């Protein structure tokens, strides 16, 4: 019997959570991620594209394979695109369209100006209208040093998640493969939401 999906909420009262993000799929020849909990080594999330272009469409799943979020690049018909954007939807958006015949409203939208190393996250209500600015985020990253930061922008800039290259446990400590990241999610931030944002930054870089 299939387990029910783990909840994907906007906020969490848990302490700082330490995760390891391996930018590799568990599927042969797949493009995705596998995310582990540093506390016990268990799988927390899987990310797969299932034959789609992983830079345009990916599914964030819990350890049981239940889809938590669909992350999709927005299509733009303009000849000259000076920005790019992504939208994230709760659950499997393609399955929702098959059963209900309509596209669901996004949970959030990420927008980046061309040439920028940061992007803005706008959150939406279930009715499709923008949430208050207190639920907006700013993501920044470094291409060369492989780090990411996510800040909640109001009422003051607050660091809610960060990722960087991961060090091994040996002494002296050495950096692991470039596809292995250490992700820290701070109290007040949902780790699934943070992981979806990391996926987007990796595609925008």
C-alpha positions in Angstrom: 0.0 0.0 0.0 1.4 3.4 -1.0 2.2 5.8 1.7 0.5 9.2 1.7 2.7 12.2 0.7 4.5 14.0 3.4 3.0 17.5 3.9 4.6 20.4 2.1 4.0 23.5 4.3 5.4 27.0 4.1 6.7 27.1 7.7 8.3 24.7 10.1 9.1 24.9 13.8 11.9 22.3 13.6 15.5 23.3 14.5 18.2 23.8 11.9 18.1 20.8 9.5 21.2 19.5 7.9 20.8 17.7 4.6 23.2 16.3 1.9 22.2 17.1 -1.7 23.7 14.7 -4.2 23.1 16.0 -7.7 22.6 12.6 -9.1 19.5 10.5 -9.9 18.9 7.1 -8.5 17.6 6.1 -11.9 20.0 4.8 -14.5 20.8 7.5 -17.1 18.4 9.9 -15.2 18.9 13.5 -14.4 17.9 14.5 -10.9 18.9 14.7 -7.2 19.0 12.5 -4.1 18.7 14.3 -0.8 19.7 12.6 2.5 19.2 13.6 6.2 22.6 14.0 7.9 21.1 12.9 11.2 20.4 9.3 10.2 21.4 8.9 6.5 17.9 8.3 5.3 16.6 9.6 1.9 14.4 12.7 2.4 13.8 13.8 -1.2 14.2 12.5 -4.8 14.1 14.7 -7.9 13.5 13.2 -11.3 12.6 14.4 -14.7 11.1 11.2 -16.1 12.3 11.8 -19.7 11.5 15.6 -19.7 14.3 18.2 -20.0 15.4 18.5 -16.4 16.2 22.2 -16.9 12.6 22.8 -17.9 10.5 20.4 -15.8 11.2 18.3 -12.7 9.4 16.6 -9.9 10.3 16.9 -6.2 9.3 13.7 -4.4 9.4 12.4 -0.9 11.3 9.1 -0.1 8.3 7.0 -1.1 8.1 8.6 -4.6 5.0 10.8 -3.9 5.2 14.1 -5.8 5.4 17.1 -3.4 6.1 19.8 -6.0 6.3 20.2 -9.7 8.9 22.7 -10.9 8.4 24.1 -14.4 10.2 26.7 -16.5 7.8 29.3 -17.8 7.4 29.6 -21.6 7.8 33.0 -23.1 7.0 33.9 -26.7 9.0 37.1 -26.8 11.8 37.2 -29.4 14.1 39.1 -27.0 13.9 37.6 -23.5 15.6 39.8 -20.9 14.5 37.5 -18.0 13.6 34.0 -17.2 11.2 32.5 -14.7 10.1 29.3 -13.1 6.9 28.3 -11.3 6.4 25.6 -8.6 3.1 23.8 -8.1 2.0 21.6 -5.2 1.8 18.0 -6.2 2.0 16.5 -9.6 0.7 19.3 -11.9 0.5 17.0 -15.0 -1.7 14.5 -13.1 -3.9 17.3 -11.9 -4.5 18.5 -15.4 -5.5 15.0 -16.5 -8.0 14.6 -13.7 -9.4 18.2 -13.5 -8.6 19.5 -17.0 -7.1 22.7 -15.8 -3.7 24.0 -14.8 -3.3 24.6 -11.0 -2.3 27.9 -9.6 1.4 28.1 -8.7 2.7 28.0 -5.2 5.5 30.4 -6.1 7.3 32.1 -9.1 11.0 32.7 -9.4 12.2 35.5 -11.8 15.7 36.3 -12.8 17.1 39.1 -15.0 19.5 38.0 -17.7 23.1 38.0 -16.5 22.1 38.3 -12.8 23.3 35.9 -10.1 20.2 36.2 -8.0 16.4 35.9 -8.5 13.3 37.0 -6.7 10.7 34.6 -5.4 7.0 35.7 -5.3 4.6 33.5 -3.3 0.9 33.1 -4.3 -2.3 32.3 -2.4 -4.5 29.4 -3.4 -6.7 31.9 -5.3 -3.7 32.9 -7.4 -3.1 36.4 -6.0 0.4 37.4 -4.7 0.9 37.0 -1.0 2.2 39.9 1.2 5.8 40.9 0.8 6.6 39.2 4.1 6.4 35.9 2.1 8.8 36.9 -0.6 12.3 35.5 -1.0 15.6 36.4 -2.6 18.0 33.7 -3.9 21.7 34.4 -4.7 24.4 32.0 -5.9 28.0 31.8 -7.0 28.9 29.9 -10.1 32.6 29.5 -9.2 32.4 28.7 -5.4 29.2 26.7 -5.6 27.1 28.3 -2.8 23.5 29.3 -2.6 21.6 31.5 -0.1 17.9 32.1 0.4 16.6 35.1 2.3 13.1 36.1 3.4 13.1 39.7 2.4 10.6 41.3 4.8 10.3 42.7 7.4 14.1 42.4 7.4 16.4 40.2 5.4 16.5 36.8 7.2 18.6 33.9 6.1 16.3 30.8 5.8 18.5 28.3 3.9 22.0 28.0 2.5 23.9 25.4 0.6 27.6 25.0 -0.3 30.1 22.3 -1.3 30.3 19.6 1.3 33.4 18.5 3.2 34.1 14.9 4.0 34.6 13.6 7.6 38.3 12.7 7.2 41.0 14.8 8.8 42.2 17.1 7.3 38.8 17.8 5.8 38.6 17.8 2.0 35.9 18.9 -0.3 33.8 16.1 -1.8 32.7 15.8 -5.4 31.3 19.1 -6.9 27.9 17.3 -7.2 27.6 16.9 -3.4 26.2 19.9 -1.4 25.5 20.6 2.2 22.1 22.2 2.7 21.1 23.9 5.9 17.5 24.8 6.4 16.8 27.2 9.3 13.7 27.3 11.6 10.7 28.9 9.9 11.5 27.5 6.4 10.1 24.4 4.9 12.8 22.1 3.6 10.8 21.0 0.5 10.3 24.6 -0.5 14.1 25.3 0.0 15.0 22.3 -2.1 12.7 23.4 -4.9 14.5 26.8 -4.9 17.9 25.1 -5.0 16.7 23.1 -8.0 15.7 26.4 -9.7 19.0 28.1 -9.0 20.9 25.1 -10.4 18.9 25.4 -13.6 19.3 29.2 -13.9 23.1 29.2 -13.4 
